[in-house]
Amino acid sequence: MKKLFPSLLLGGACFVAGAFVARPTAPDEITVPILRAAQQVFGLNFNDAQLDSTRRNLTGYRDSYEALRKIPLPNSVAPSVVFDPRPLRMRQAQLAAATTNAGKLPETAKVKLPANRDELAFYTVRQLSELLRTRQVTSEELTTFFLARLKKYDPRLHCVITLTEDLALQQARQADQEIKAGKYRGPLHGIPFGAKDLFSAKGYKTTWGSVPYKDQTLDEDAAVVERLRAAGAVLCAKLTLGELAQGDVWFGEKTRTPWDVTKGSSGSSAGSASAVAAGLLPFAIGTETLGSIISPSTACGVTGLRPTYGRVSRAGAMALSWTMDKAGPLTRSAEDCAIVLAALCAAGPDARDPATMLAPNRFQYAFGTNIKKLRVGYLKAAFDQNYPTKANDQATLDVLRKLGVELVPLELPAISPGALRFVLTAEGAAAFDDLTRSGRDGQMVLQNRSAWPNGFRSARFIPAVEYLQAQRVRSLLIEQMDAQLKGFDCYIAPSFSANLVLTNLTGQPAIALPNGFTAAGLPTTITFMGQLYEEGTLLALAKAYQDATDFDEKHPPMP
């Protein structure tokens, strides 16, 4: 008698008597016995409890496959992933030798050292840089000040994994010597900062926020650490992230928002947002794959920039999704975001991160832009919905109209991005293949169905065909998005809607801007979106809004 093999995840077909036949009816329930047999095909050995946890995810994946199969895909549509045959040596050789700077920042008012030095905690990068440039304060003084705040408030906020105190003081003293000698590098020279602890720094642990890696040391500086050092910035701390870049729970605790320490700071750039909001650092570097800058910026009330995919090098950073990961700054203002982004882009593309080779231009300041001449869209259908922060968002739209900005209704592409979310999980499972197969994922703090251990196990059952089909649909989505945004300079969206998933897939830059508070006193944000590689225009519009309001100047009381 011929055996009937399980048909799970074989592209909607059955394998019967040595031949594939189309499944004539709706898929059967996914059961543990089916998964137990199916995993033998993949050489896996998950126990029954683990397989049972994956069933909900796999049913969702199958629903996504069915949704994606309804989208016509002619043979001419290629996946959004591009194969690059050039070895690193050749990519480095082909990089342009010349670099360009970002241009000039707008004039700023004179800044005086406050009588109460504690006020420096909430000064912007631009204000602090003027104090340093005019030698009213030294970098060593600033660094000592912020290190003290990190030590004082971290026990409440749980935002620091490692203080880099020795390195910080060394870099600060070097900055002071250079500034005194007239070798001023620019607005980040001598400014303290922190980096999410998925960026490596020589001589210090890089834990990725997860127990299996809590003693990991990587003998390299991440590109963002290198480039900020070249700009004269001072690394003071490696900051918390939700384990393996999800959420705000890490192996040491749950990172808190300084607006209410009983609540989490959201994630995964949890420590970066919390530290900046609490005045423990002037700026920090985070990453986003599917909301990890926008969400903690909202929970903590800071200004967070997610640059265009490929704008900032991810060399030396933990990979979660090679086609979705993006690095960017969390600061007090849009102007500060621009200053940090300029430093991160100053050296141009990075041969170690092929995505940076795609950018057609270098970042340039565009603060001289006449915002009244911009064509700015807004997602009318999203703003018309009933949601908790609607009143604050409507007030933001009113401010823009008063500034002379004409807001044009805009619709998103017809393709729903939700069915493509498994692209992230599939890539994450590949990035952490050894963690899953070795069983060390059992050491992670979170073990619920929504946590990475179960997500990575579930992703082992995603077929390569469906992953590539999803990337082909993503190509269609990118084209549709380009068509929808034709003629627009920027557009406005609620911070949490289908737009967040969509633009993380298509790569558009976004900036989360504080725009009010909830009845409970927690901050809210709205999101401004830009065209690919046009962060300058986006930041000009964001700065104009912040110049007309004071939400970016609010900060939590820190006794």
Buried (B, 14 or more C-beta within 10 A) or exposed (E): EEEEBBBBBBBBEBBEEEEEEEBEEEBEEBBBEBBBEBBEEEEBEBEEEBBBBBBBBBBBBBEBBEBBBEBEEEEEBEBBBEEEEEEEEEBEEEBEEEEEBBBEBEEEEEBEEEEEEEEBBBBBBBBBBBBBBEEEBBBBBBBBBBBEBBBEBBEEBBBBBBBBBEBBBBBBBBBBEBBEEEEBBBBBBBBBBBBBBBBBBBEBBBBBBBBBBBEEEBEBBBBBBBBBBBBBBBBBBBBBBBBBBBBBBBBBBBBBBBBBBEBBBBBBBBBBBBBBBBBBBBBBBBBBBBBBBBBBBBBBBBBBBBBBBBBBBBBBBBBBBBBBBBBBBBBBBBBBBBBBBBBBBBBBBBBBBBBBBBBEEBBBBBBEBEBEEBBBBBBEEBBEEEEEBBEBBEEBBEBBEEBEBEBEEBEBBEBBBBBBBBBBBBBBBBBBEEBBBEEBBEBBBBEEBEBBBBBBBBBBBBBEEBBBBBBBBBBBBBBBBEEBBEEBBBBBBBBBBBBBBBBBBBBBBBBBBBBBBEEEEBBBBBBBBBBBBBBBBBBBBBBBBBEEBEBBEBBBEBE
